[in-house]
């Protein structure tokens, strides 16, 4: 690539830059895992004229015409982040204009594509860095009590007269809750493949598939192609979700902000969970729920095998049965615990989980994975 | 005319790009596999094998239907090699023993393949299967 585009300053960082550390510095919420698409151990620097701005989900792109020393122009697609994240920091599609000169530093895409994931974009006419995402966390608010329904059950949505939704998870990976720290990046890519055994109690075939997905940097991840993030994975999205509780008709709707902006129905009317052989296998399965004290316990079966149920590439089969426990410990915190029971994939049941933060006074923002199909599938 | 052909062509190209994303992601052998076997490139016999994983073993059914034959299937996950053994019915109704040994390729793809050697009775040949 450097030879073909000789004016481009492609710096190979061969001195052991840790993958997880490097990818940790880029916006975390792109639909596609950066590990799968970009060469994290390389850097690229480009200077050129902006020719197009695609301000769409899952990633905004700025295309730049870069002229080399012989006058040959090549067109580069520069991924600058997710529009929702960028907008939170005040950036808009109009923050740069077609015809502007920019200097981009970033990570080049794998393969021959002229594409980069920006770590810095500097606008020549002002000298300012643009499209900087702070990934800042919501300001800590004083702990407030759990809002409750008249019958005493916790309200999983906003308090009466307020708005809000469940947003960023405290972890974007699922590992067995054993208390052992397993170094991996936000995509679930292990720093050391020998740690695979610590992630979950895999059957031999499942461990082999997991390691294959790790070694191939998640190139086959269905989520990369906007396949729904079923199972526990939709709670790993930063774009949030919302409970719509309908006790009078015995169900809770889960509106999902990430992935395909989809929904789940959790029946709380006492119906049996059903048997997987009687169900149409789906991405989100069939869910029933009941309350155990202040915890909503949700059993789900009937999953298909067309998706990965968590970041990191852990496999599953149609035998998958998830038991999710949602506990709102205060206004701002939802404890999420999931027990994985899939005897065709794992040698025993196992449990993991994380916390999810309440985003007050906001609604889930509009996000469609498919919006930038051109950039997602073609480039 | 060219333009008429161009648009469907683009659609097919688009489908070609998207379809692999809908692949089965569970046990890599689960599903219906189609292909052929035979002693030479010109002497081939159509072959269908349906494989299922029950958590303990892979069960195979060769050519589902009235002439189906159960198959035992072994997967070596360290090397992604597959061994299939069965007693198939040939055209004369005899049940020659079949031993096929192949390599599972591109396990993350929807249309993953298994190809290798096929020994049926005393006849040696090759086989190739592609997951439907």
Interface residues (C-beta under 8 A of the other chain):
Chain A: X203 X204 X205 X207 X208 X209 X212 X213 X216 X219 X220 X222 X224 X225 X226 X227 X305 X306 X307 X308 X315 X316 X317 X318 X319 X343 X344 X345 X377 X378
Chain B: X14 X17 X18 X20 X21 X22 X23 X24 X25 X26 X27 X28 X30 X53 X54 X55 X75 X77 X78 X80 X107 X108 X109
